[in-house]
Amino acid sequence: SDVCSSDLATFTVNGQTTTTGTPGTLVYQWQVQTPTGTRWTNVTNAGIYTGSATHSLVLTGATSAYTGYKYRVKITSAGGTEEVISRTATLTFGTW
C-alpha cells in the first residue's frame, strides 16, 4: 500500500466472514514485521492501529518511519479446524 504522510492506510481481506458447518465464524489477527525483522508480531488496537482483529486493518497517522513495514493477517476458524495466513503487503510512502 502506497501512502503519503498523515494519510490513512488500510489493508483489507476480501471474502466471506463465516464458513459453513463446524468451522464457524472466522477470527482475524493482523501481524506486523519491521523492515529488518524476522519475526511476526500480533498487532493490537493501539497507537496508529485500529481493526487488528477484523477483516480491515487501518493505520491512522503513520509516518515515513513505517516505510518497509510488512503486514499480513492470520485467519482462524472459531472451531479451530482451519487456519490461513495471507500474503505479505509492504507499506511504502510516496512523495507526491
C-alpha positions as CSV (number, residue, x, y, z in Angstrom):
1,S,0.0,0.0,0.0
2,D,1.4,3.4,-1.0
3,V,0.5,6.4,1.2
4,C,1.7,9.9,1.9
5,S,2.3,11.2,5.4
6,S,-0.9,11.6,7.5
7,D,-2.9,9.6,5.0
8,L,-4.9,6.5,6.1
9,A,-3.6,3.2,5.0
10,T,-6.0,0.3,5.0
11,F,-5.3,-3.4,4.5
12,T,-8.4,-5.4,3.8
13,V,-9.2,-9.1,3.3
14,N,-11.8,-9.7,0.7
15,G,-14.2,-12.6,1.1
16,Q,-16.7,-14.0,3.4
17,T,-16.6,-13.7,7.2
18,T,-18.1,-17.1,8.1
19,T,-17.8,-20.6,7.0
20,T,-20.5,-23.3,6.9
21,G,-20.6,-26.3,9.2
22,T,-18.2,-26.9,12.1
23,P,-15.6,-24.2,11.4
24,G,-18.0,-21.3,12.2
25,T,-17.1,-17.7,12.5
26,L,-13.6,-16.6,11.3
27,V,-11.2,-14.9,13.7
28,Y,-8.8,-12.3,12.3
29,Q,-5.4,-11.4,13.7
30,W,-3.2,-8.9,11.9
31,Q,0.5,-9.2,12.2
32,V,3.4,-6.8,11.6
33,Q,7.1,-7.3,10.8
34,T,9.7,-4.5,10.8
35,P,11.8,-3.9,7.7
36,T,14.8,-5.7,9.2
37,G,12.8,-8.1,11.4
38,T,12.5,-11.8,11.1
39,R,9.6,-12.4,13.4
40,W,5.9,-11.5,13.1
41,T,4.2,-9.7,16.0
42,N,0.4,-9.5,16.6
43,V,-0.9,-6.0,16.0
44,T,-3.1,-4.6,18.8
45,N,-5.5,-1.6,18.7
46,A,-3.0,1.0,20.0
47,G,-1.1,3.9,18.5
48,I,-1.7,4.1,14.8
49,Y,-3.6,0.8,14.6
50,T,-7.3,0.0,14.6
51,G,-9.1,-3.1,13.4
52,S,-6.4,-5.5,14.4
53,A,-9.0,-8.3,14.9
54,T,-11.2,-7.5,11.9
55,H,-11.0,-8.1,8.2
56,S,-9.6,-4.5,7.7
57,L,-6.5,-3.1,9.5
58,V,-6.4,0.7,9.5
59,L,-3.3,2.8,10.1
60,T,-4.0,6.4,11.0
61,G,-1.2,9.0,11.2
62,A,1.6,6.7,10.1
63,T,4.8,8.5,9.2
64,S,7.5,7.6,6.7
65,A,9.2,5.8,9.7
66,Y,6.8,2.9,8.9
67,T,8.2,2.5,5.3
68,G,9.0,-1.1,4.7
69,Y,6.9,-2.5,7.5
70,K,5.2,-5.7,6.4
71,Y,1.7,-6.8,7.2
72,R,-0.3,-10.0,7.0
73,V,-3.4,-11.4,8.5
74,K,-3.9,-14.8,10.1
75,I,-7.4,-16.1,9.8
76,T,-8.5,-19.0,12.0
77,S,-12.0,-20.6,12.3
78,A,-13.7,-20.3,15.6
79,G,-13.8,-24.1,15.8
80,G,-10.0,-24.2,15.3
81,T,-10.2,-26.5,12.4
82,E,-8.9,-24.1,9.7
83,E,-6.1,-21.6,9.6
84,V,-4.9,-19.4,6.7
85,I,-2.2,-16.8,6.5
86,S,-2.4,-14.1,3.8
87,R,0.3,-13.0,1.5
88,T,2.5,-10.1,2.8
89,A,1.8,-6.5,2.0
90,T,4.6,-3.9,2.4
91,L,3.8,-0.2,3.4
92,T,5.7,2.4,1.3
93,F,5.4,6.2,1.4
94,G,5.3,8.3,-1.7
95,T,6.4,11.9,-2.2
96,W,3.5,13.3,-4.2
